[in-house]
Amino acid sequence: MSENQSIVDVKTAVYAAYQYLRSLQEVMGGTLYNLRLEEVELSEDRDFWLVTVGFDRAEFPAIMTEDRNYKIFKVNSQTGEVEAMKIRAI
């Protein structure tokens, strides 16, 4: 295998991002709804998958106002591990 060749496929990278986000739901303020894949990109150096996931969060459950949020996950293309999560400005 040549240097910088991705061994983790896109489906594995997306799954890692989803699992990471779901594992953080409680510390992010509760249940996240309507998780949806928005974008996926392999970095130019092929070291990372950049996975953008969108979701809704009920800010006040009694009122059920929805707030759409987007997170970018930096997934290592060699190991499949999430190395970073950032807010994606819209």
MDAnalysis code that builds the backbone (N, CA, C; Angstrom):
import MDAnalysis as mda
import numpy as np

u = mda.Universe.empty(270, n_residues=90, atom_resindex=np.repeat(np.arange(90), 3), trajectory=True)
u.add_TopologyAttr("name", ["N", "CA", "C"] * 90)
u.add_TopologyAttr("resid", np.arange(1, 91))
u.add_TopologyAttr("resname", ["MET", "SER", "GLU", "ASN", "GLN", "SER", "ILE", "VAL", "ASP", "VAL", "LYS", "THR", "ALA", "VAL", "TYR", "ALA", "ALA", "TYR", "GLN", "TYR", "LEU", "ARG", "SER", "LEU", "GLN", "GLU", "VAL", "MET", "GLY", "GLY", "THR", "LEU", "TYR", "ASN", "LEU", "ARG", "LEU", "GLU", "GLU", "VAL", "GLU", "LEU", "SER", "GLU", "ASP", "ARG", "ASP", "PHE", "TRP", "LEU", "VAL", "THR", "VAL", "GLY", "PHE", "ASP", "ARG", "ALA", "GLU", "PHE", "PRO", "ALA", "ILE", "MET", "THR", "GLU", "ASP", "ARG", "ASN", "TYR", "LYS", "ILE", "PHE", "LYS", "VAL", "ASN", "SER", "GLN", "THR", "GLY", "GLU", "VAL", "GLU", "ALA", "MET", "LYS", "ILE", "ARG", "ALA", "ILE"])
u.atoms.positions = np.array([
    [0.842, -1.183, 0.000],
    [0.000, 0.000, 0.000],
    [0.882, 1.239, 0.000],
    [0.555, 2.208, -0.843],
    [1.361, 3.426, -0.923],
    [1.014, 4.384, 0.208],
    [1.929, 5.306, 0.450],
    [1.743, 6.306, 1.500],
    [0.501, 7.142, 1.205],
    [-0.242, 7.507, 2.266],
    [-1.448, 8.331, 2.187],
    [-2.601, 7.665, 1.455],
    [-2.564, 6.367, 1.252],
    [-3.691, 5.681, 0.636],
    [-4.721, 5.387, 1.720],
    [-5.953, 5.751, 1.483],
    [-7.001, 5.542, 2.460],
    [-7.349, 4.066, 2.550],
    [-7.390, 3.544, 3.771],
    [-7.815, 2.167, 3.943],
    [-9.210, 2.080, 4.539],
    [-9.709, 3.183, 5.070],
    [-11.052, 3.233, 5.617],
    [-11.970, 3.777, 4.528],
    [-13.020, 3.022, 4.198],
    [-13.923, 3.496, 3.151],
    [-14.896, 4.540, 3.702],
    [-15.618, 5.182, 2.817],
    [-16.499, 6.279, 3.192],
    [-17.609, 5.818, 4.142],
    [-18.156, 4.643, 3.923],
    [-19.228, 4.156, 4.804],
    [-18.720, 3.961, 6.231],
    [-17.521, 3.458, 6.377],
    [-16.932, 3.261, 7.701],
    [-16.687, 4.600, 8.392],
    [-16.222, 5.589, 7.636],
    [-15.980, 6.925, 8.188],
    [-17.281, 7.573, 8.646],
    [-18.324, 7.455, 7.842],
    [-19.624, 8.027, 8.199],
    [-20.176, 7.333, 9.445],
    [-20.088, 6.019, 9.493],
    [-20.565, 5.271, 10.650],
    [-19.822, 5.709, 11.921],
    [-18.512, 5.906, 11.821],
    [-17.725, 6.352, 12.974],
    [-18.208, 7.714, 13.462],
    [-18.497, 8.627, 12.535],
    [-18.988, 9.956, 12.905],
    [-20.351, 9.861, 13.597],
    [-21.267, 9.055, 13.044],
    [-22.592, 8.882, 13.650],
    [-22.473, 8.303, 15.060],
    [-21.671, 7.275, 15.221],
    [-21.511, 6.647, 16.524],
    [-20.914, 7.623, 17.535],
    [-19.954, 8.410, 17.095],
    [-19.316, 9.399, 17.968],
    [-20.347, 10.426, 18.435],
    [-21.143, 10.938, 17.502],
    [-22.163, 11.930, 17.844],
    [-23.192, 11.336, 18.796],
    [-23.649, 10.149, 18.515],
    [-24.650, 9.509, 19.389],
    [-24.094, 9.277, 20.791],
    [-22.807, 8.978, 20.902],
    [-22.212, 8.741, 22.220],
    [-22.139, 10.024, 23.050],
    [-22.241, 11.168, 22.391],
    [-22.153, 12.457, 23.086],
    [-23.498, 13.133, 23.307],
    [-24.598, 12.504, 22.895],
    [-25.921, 13.131, 23.003],
    [-26.211, 13.687, 24.385],
    [-25.954, 12.898, 25.401],
    [-26.293, 13.302, 26.760],
    [-25.551, 14.567, 27.183],
    [-24.260, 14.648, 26.859],
    [-23.492, 15.826, 27.251],
    [-23.730, 17.015, 26.315],
    [-24.431, 16.766, 25.199],
    [-24.772, 17.848, 24.278],
    [-26.160, 18.414, 24.571],
    [-26.788, 17.963, 25.632],
    [-28.060, 18.551, 26.026],
    [-29.275, 17.708, 25.713],
    [-29.112, 16.449, 25.430],
    [-30.274, 15.589, 25.237],
    [-30.350, 14.972, 23.856],
    [-31.523, 14.448, 23.565],
    [-31.729, 13.680, 22.347],
    [-31.583, 14.537, 21.091],
    [-30.890, 13.977, 20.112],
    [-30.729, 14.608, 18.814],
    [-31.670, 13.902, 17.837],
    [-32.336, 14.666, 16.999],
    [-33.330, 14.126, 16.080],
    [-32.899, 14.343, 14.632],
    [-33.445, 13.524, 13.756],
    [-33.261, 13.696, 12.307],
    [-31.792, 13.785, 11.897],
    [-30.979, 12.868, 12.423],
    [-29.583, 12.830, 11.998],
    [-29.529, 12.554, 10.507],
    [-28.732, 13.353, 9.809],
    [-28.671, 13.214, 8.356],
    [-27.264, 13.533, 7.877],
    [-26.764, 12.678, 7.015],
    [-25.478, 12.933, 6.383],
    [-25.643, 14.105, 5.434],
    [-24.770, 15.098, 5.569],
    [-24.858, 16.296, 4.724],
    [-23.750, 16.327, 3.676],
    [-22.504, 16.047, 4.096],
    [-21.359, 16.101, 3.179],
    [-20.281, 15.126, 3.636],
    [-19.513, 14.645, 2.669],
    [-18.324, 13.838, 2.964],
    [-17.242, 14.254, 1.982],
    [-16.038, 14.420, 2.513],
    [-14.912, 14.809, 1.665],
    [-13.647, 14.152, 2.188],
    [-12.839, 13.655, 1.289],
    [-11.527, 13.132, 1.650],
    [-10.535, 14.281, 1.521],
    [-9.747, 14.519, 2.568],
    [-8.791, 15.630, 2.533],
    [-7.805, 15.450, 1.378],
    [-7.228, 16.562, 0.933],
    [-6.307, 16.524, -0.205],
    [-5.132, 15.586, 0.024],
    [-4.654, 15.516, 1.269],
    [-3.535, 14.618, 1.573],
    [-4.007, 13.182, 1.844],
    [-5.318, 12.960, 1.776],
    [-5.956, 11.650, 1.953],
    [-5.784, 11.086, 3.366],
    [-5.442, 11.942, 4.322],
    [-5.242, 11.490, 5.698],
    [-6.545, 11.451, 6.508],
    [-7.548, 12.238, 6.095],
    [-8.779, 12.352, 6.871],
    [-10.014, 12.390, 5.985],
    [-11.074, 11.775, 6.495],
    [-12.404, 11.986, 5.949],
    [-13.022, 13.126, 6.741],
    [-13.626, 14.093, 6.068],
    [-14.344, 15.190, 6.718],
    [-15.823, 14.924, 6.490],
    [-16.509, 14.559, 7.561],
    [-17.900, 14.118, 7.498],
    [-18.766, 15.166, 8.179],
    [-19.724, 15.733, 7.447],
    [-20.650, 16.702, 8.030],
    [-21.988, 16.017, 8.273],
    [-22.462, 16.111, 9.521],
    [-23.737, 15.530, 9.918],
    [-24.623, 16.656, 10.434],
    [-25.870, 16.672, 9.975],
    [-26.851, 17.635, 10.456],
    [-27.827, 16.946, 11.389],
    [-28.362, 17.697, 12.327],
    [-29.345, 17.138, 13.263],
    [-30.185, 18.253, 13.853],
    [-31.358, 17.873, 14.355],
    [-32.237, 18.796, 15.060],
    [-32.135, 18.493, 16.545],
    [-32.327, 19.534, 17.319],
    [-32.313, 19.383, 18.766],
    [-33.494, 20.172, 19.308],
    [-34.331, 19.536, 20.121],
    [-35.454, 20.237, 20.752],
    [-34.890, 21.058, 21.909],
    [-34.896, 22.367, 21.762],
    [-34.330, 23.240, 22.793],
    [-35.207, 23.267, 24.045],
    [-36.508, 23.298, 23.852],
    [-37.453, 23.302, 24.964],
    [-38.495, 22.233, 24.679],
    [-38.347, 21.045, 25.270],
    [-39.224, 19.928, 24.927],
    [-40.710, 20.238, 25.002],
    [-41.133, 21.079, 25.955],
    [-42.561, 21.394, 26.061],
    [-43.052, 22.170, 24.847],
    [-42.188, 23.005, 24.272],
    [-42.556, 23.812, 23.116],
    [-42.183, 23.099, 21.819],
    [-41.134, 22.262, 21.873],
    [-40.638, 21.492, 20.729],
    [-40.202, 22.375, 19.561],
    [-39.498, 23.440, 19.856],
    [-38.910, 24.231, 18.782],
    [-37.652, 23.520, 18.312],
    [-37.497, 23.401, 17.026],
    [-36.360, 22.678, 16.464],
    [-35.231, 23.646, 16.128],
    [-34.037, 23.185, 16.325],
    [-32.850, 23.977, 16.047],
    [-31.896, 23.090, 15.255],
    [-31.726, 23.364, 13.933],
    [-30.869, 22.537, 13.084],
    [-29.407, 22.888, 13.346],
    [-28.610, 21.880, 13.566],
    [-27.193, 22.034, 13.850],
    [-26.382, 21.187, 12.886],
    [-25.135, 21.567, 12.684],
    [-24.238, 20.825, 11.797],
    [-22.891, 20.663, 12.481],
    [-22.349, 19.460, 12.410],
    [-21.031, 19.177, 12.970],
    [-20.170, 18.545, 11.882],
    [-18.892, 18.910, 11.883],
    [-17.916, 18.299, 10.983],
    [-17.032, 17.383, 11.816],
    [-16.908, 16.157, 11.366],
    [-16.083, 15.166, 12.045],
    [-14.856, 14.890, 11.199],
    [-13.714, 14.917, 11.831],
    [-12.439, 14.613, 11.171],
    [-12.093, 13.174, 11.542],
    [-12.230, 12.275, 10.560],
    [-12.037, 10.842, 10.795],
    [-10.730, 10.414, 10.140],
    [-9.867, 9.807, 10.920],
    [-8.581, 9.338, 10.416],
    [-8.821, 8.264, 9.356],
    [-8.268, 8.451, 8.168],
    [-8.515, 7.520, 7.063],
    [-7.749, 6.210, 7.207],
    [-6.805, 6.162, 8.117],
    [-6.044, 4.933, 8.346],
    [-6.658, 4.079, 9.461],
    [-7.156, 4.750, 10.513],
    [-7.645, 4.021, 11.686],
    [-9.167, 4.011, 11.813],
    [-9.844, 4.975, 11.182],
    [-11.291, 5.084, 11.313],
    [-11.734, 5.769, 12.594],
    [-10.793, 6.311, 13.357],
    [-11.111, 6.985, 14.614],
    [-11.437, 8.458, 14.385],
    [-12.437, 8.951, 15.103],
    [-12.771, 10.370, 15.048],
    [-11.724, 11.121, 15.847],
    [-11.078, 12.085, 15.210],
    [-10.026, 12.851, 15.877],
    [-10.479, 14.256, 16.260],
    [-11.571, 14.723, 15.648],
    [-12.061, 16.054, 15.982],
    [-13.526, 16.183, 15.590],
    [-14.230, 17.069, 16.305],
    [-15.598, 17.433, 15.985],
    [-15.682, 18.951, 16.096],
    [-16.179, 19.594, 15.047],
    [-16.276, 21.057, 15.045],
    [-17.665, 21.489, 14.628],
    [-18.023, 22.680, 15.026],
    [-19.277, 23.282, 14.589],
    [-19.096, 23.765, 13.161],
    [-20.045, 23.455, 12.316],
    [-20.017, 23.955, 10.950],
    [-20.928, 25.170, 10.876],
    [-20.336, 26.304, 10.552],
    [-21.117, 27.536, 10.405],
    [-21.938, 27.445, 9.134],
    [-23.182, 27.921, 9.213],
    [-24.025, 27.891, 8.015],
    [-24.210, 29.260, 7.455],
])
